[in-house]
Amino acid sequence: MNPDNIFPIIKVSFYILCAALILAAFIVIFIIKDHNRKKHTTELKAMAAKNGWKFYDLFDFPFLRELAYYTGKVKDGMLQENFNNPFLEKSRNVIQGNKNRRNFAVFEQRYYSGAYRAGTMRRHERTLTVFAVELKEMNLPVFCLEPDSFDYFSPIGVKNPDINFYHSHPKFSSNYLLYGRNENQIKNLFLPSVLAFFEQSPLLRMIAGGRYLVIYQNTKQILAPYQIIENLNLLLTVANAFKYRTLP
């Protein structure tokens, strides 16, 4: 065979081989992710069954959608991009149950985040593990609480006027942004004991209103079953910090 004809054939074969390897790598990654996702769901179902709790693949929480509109970010993201609010999406891998005589739910919410690199906006799908508890004895004002760091692409993302307590609890106001619909009611809710509690606790993200309190952490990984139990205990501790405050 003429050498001049061999080199183009080798070149084309090399490109085909590279393309096949890249495709194979994507397939392997997809299979691994799918396996891990199914394994995670199976583990959650087993944990729910063990504790006598209910499990749903998909669930729609009306209160979550209602609270989403008060987080300061609904549908349109910054810089004309659409980074959806996770609380407007249907919940996945939902566990519902009762612990310490309080109804609770643990679930996962998908959303998109992104950042500009080399002049291009790159979107990434994220998933949050979210905890909600029902406080039947309370009527909470609608408020949002989050760490005081300006992050365009956090699930909340857009900041509102901060309700602060610098005169009495500067550490709280330095660590957190607190905002909501009724400043006076929110200030009446955050008693010195509540402020002290948050000053001594890990930084949390929270939305609340009416009978519902929702907390989550801005992590890039969904929580494993043992982490869910730990955070569920934290959720109930947070709920108890508010339990002596009932507002009309």
Residue pairs with C-beta under 8 A, 6 or more apart in sequence:
40 93
40 222
40 224
41 57
41 93
43 224
43 225
44 55
44 93
44 95
44 225
44 228
45 55
46 225
47 53
47 95
47 225
47 228
47 229
48 54
48 55
48 95
48 97
49 55
51 97
52 97
53 95
53 96
53 97
54 95
54 96
54 97
55 93
55 94
55 95
55 96
56 94
56 96
57 92
57 93
57 94
58 90
58 91
58 92
58 94
59 90
59 91
59 94
59 96
59 105
59 107
60 90
60 91
61 91
61 105
61 107
61 132
63 132
63 209
63 210
63 211
63 212
64 87
64 91
64 132
64 212
64 214
65 87
65 88
66 209
67 87
67 142
67 207
67 208
67 209
67 212
67 214
68 74
68 85
68 87
68 88
68 207
70 142
70 144
70 180
70 181
70 207
70 209
71 85
71 87
71 144
71 155
71 156
71 207
72 144
72 156
72 157
72 158
72 159
72 160
72 179
73 85
73 155
73 156
73 157
73 158
74 85
74 88
75 82
75 84
75 85
75 88
76 82
77 83
77 84
77 153
77 157
78 152
78 153
78 157
78 158
79 116
79 121
79 152
81 114
81 121
81 123
82 112
83 111
83 112
83 113
83 114
83 123
83 153
83 157
84 111
84 112
85 111
85 155
86 109
86 110
86 111
86 126
86 128
86 130
86 155
87 109
87 155
87 207
87 214
89 109
89 110
89 111
91 105
91 107
91 108
91 109
91 130
92 107
92 108
92 109
92 110
92 127
93 107
93 108
94 105
94 106
94 107
94 108
95 105
95 106
95 107
95 228
96 103
96 104
96 105
97 103
97 104
98 104
99 232
99 236
100 236
102 133
102 134
102 135
102 236
102 239
103 133
103 134
103 136
104 131
104 132
104 133
104 134
104 232
104 235
104 236
105 131
105 132
105 133
106 129
106 130
106 131
106 132
106 228
106 232
107 129
107 130
107 132
108 127
108 128
108 129
108 130
108 222
109 127
109 128
109 130
109 216
110 125
110 126
110 127
110 128
111 125
111 126
111 127
111 128
111 155
112 123
112 124
112 125
112 126
113 123
113 124
113 126
113 153
113 154
114 121
114 122
114 123
114 124
114 153
115 121
115 122
115 153
116 122
126 220
127 222
128 155
128 216
128 217
128 218
128 219
128 222
129 216
129 217
129 219
129 222
129 223
129 227
129 228
129 231
130 214
130 215
130 216
131 214
131 215
131 216
131 231
131 232
131 235
132 212
132 213
132 214
132 215
133 212
133 213
133 235
133 236
133 239
134 211
134 212
135 211
135 212
135 213
135 239
135 242
135 243
136 211
137 243
137 246
138 211
138 242
138 243
138 245
138 246
138 247
139 210
139 211
139 246
139 247
139 248
140 189
140 208
140 209
140 210
140 211
140 212
140 213
140 242
140 247
141 180
141 181
141 182
141 185
141 186
141 189
141 209
141 247
142 180
142 181
142 182
142 207
142 208
142 209
142 210
143 178
143 179
143 180
143 181
143 186
143 189
143 206
143 207
143 208
143 209
144 156
144 160
144 177
144 178
144 179
144 180
144 206
144 207
145 176
145 177
145 178
145 198
145 204
145 205
145 206
145 207
145 208
146 154
146 156
146 176
146 177
146 205
146 206
147 175
147 176
147 177
147 203
147 205
147 218
148 162
148 173
148 174
148 175
148 176
148 177
150 159
151 157
151 218
154 218
155 205
155 216
155 218
156 205
159 177
159 179
160 177
160 179
160 180
161 179
162 173
162 177
162 178
162 179
163 178
163 179
163 180
163 183
163 186
163 187
164 173
164 178
165 172
165 173
165 187
165 190
165 195
166 173
168 192
168 195
169 192
169 195
169 196
169 199
171 199
172 195
172 198
172 199
175 198
175 199
175 203
176 198
176 203
178 186
178 190
180 186
185 247
188 245
188 247
189 242
189 245
189 247
191 244
191 245
193 241
194 241
194 242
194 245
197 238
197 241
198 204
198 241
201 234
201 238
202 217
202 234
204 215
204 216
204 217
204 238
205 215
205 216
205 217
205 218
206 213
206 214
206 215
206 216
206 238
207 214
208 214
213 235
213 238
213 239
213 242
215 231
215 234
215 235
215 238
217 231
223 231
